[in-house]
Amino acid sequence: MKPYRRGLVVGKFCPLHRGHEHLIGRALDDCDSVLVISYTKPDFAHCDTAARDGWLAALFPQVERLVVDDAVLARAYRRGQIDQLLTLPHNDDPADVHRDFCAWLCWNLDGGAVDAVFTSEEYGDGFAAVLAAFFSLRLGRAHRVDHVCVDQARVAVPVSGTLVRGDAAAWRDWLDPLVYAAFVDRICILGGESSGKTALVEALAAALGTVAVPEVGRTRWVEKGGHFVYEDMRAIAEDQIALETALARQVFYSQDGYGRVDPAVSRLAARRYTHTFVCAPDFPFVQDGTRRDAAFRQRQHDWFLRTLDDMGVAYTVLRGAREDRLRQSLAILR
């Protein structure tokens, strides 16, 4: 039998590192269930709400997650889940403000009291006392909350979020590959059929000493003999994300070919890149036996520009020969 019924871990997780994993793991060992709360104000680069929620969901699917920001709280208020509209406390606000806020989150958004709070910080005893007082008042009886201190001296896992944010590459061994991937710059190359994308991607990868990710839609199109069905659109989109390449292409094909887009594809297409380049259709169309035609290529190009504008995504249109496009893109990236 485990010592505690329900445990709590709170953190910014900006980013989620091995120290956090060690802390959550200890809570899971000691508790029947674990609630993990994450919030930060202001945000940190590469560590937005969706990223933090995704990391926790992937690495700790067994925990209860409460990853919140002001938008999450506003939605909960509109839905009637909470009876007052609160906003996140600032990271620099006094400790008691954060303690009261976490207690309020537990009680109002995730099922009530906890029996233990797990931290690696000296403030843990005071945090546990605030939680105990908050829950006792609402339960109408005494409720005990223990503080379980885990590796406060950072001996077992000598890492911190501040260190990682300062130089993620130097601390990559202290991050799960899923988390480190958020700190790797990704360049998106868009363009219609026969607009020089593949040649540019390969040239850029060689010039920057990195890897070129193949275009999943093109590969699958060839494999299927040029015949797609609507369901292929989501499969391609998910595979594209797995390979870190542009999702907007799959949305265009879905709208153009089927007049509808799977909501999952739309969500994946919102993924942001360090920079987006669009290859202009400014040289003769080359038919390789699997492509459509020059008119379709132009329609693709126009749709890409219109969609990027609507999404507020900054981009650069590359024109001219491959050498000119490579020179233009390297000048921007460097």
Helices and strands as residue ranges (DSSP letters): E 4-11, H 18-30, E 31-38, H 49-59, E 64-67, H 70-78, H 95-109, E 116-119, H 124-139, E 146-149, H 161-166, G 172-174, H 177-180, G 181-183, E 187-191, H 197-208, H 216-223, H 230-242, H 248-258, H 263-269, E 275-279, H 294-311, E 315-318, H 322-333
